[in-house]
Amino acid sequence: MPLPAPTADSYYFAMAAITDQATGRWEATVDWAIPTNTLWMWVANGACTVDQFAKPACPLQASCECQFTVRSETAAPKPRVLSIPNAPGGTRTLIVLNLGPREEAVEYSVTLTPTSIVSGGSALVTSTSSTSGGRVSIGRKSGLHIP
């Protein structure tokens, strides 16, 4: 996902909606090319839209329409892993914001490790599947106030 460098009044973000049907450990691994860039990321329940996230309330105010399950608003580590244990099946939106200082190229991979009870027993079975790429939307936020 290409993310332009921030400007004097704007930051750029990318969003990817990911849908799965199983319950299990949901993990998004995000990496980027330039170690000196700072990237923040969130995972929202459901399909959060570019217009919703671009509103001034997102991501830092409770009135943000995107309801976050997990977030990382730090400069490190690189790469970053966001995980949701026992995540129910459904759609989640991965959001990555480039705080710069430079343009960035971001890669992500989402892995779901479903957990299910084996019929007639109590053993847990796990399997792993992953997806990367997919439909990505790019947006711009004006006036983000970083604490």
FENGIMO-V222503 format. One line per field, one symbol per residue. phi: phi as a letter, one per 30 degrees, with the letter a starting at -180 (. if undefined). A space follows every 50 residues. Layout:
phi=???
This chain:
phi=.dbeddcebbbcbbbbdbcbcccldcbccbbbdceddcbcbbbcdicdce dddddedccdcddeddcdcbbbcbdbdbdcbcbbdhdddkcbcdbbccdi ccebcccbbcbccdbbddeibcdccbbbbbbbijdcccbbccidccd
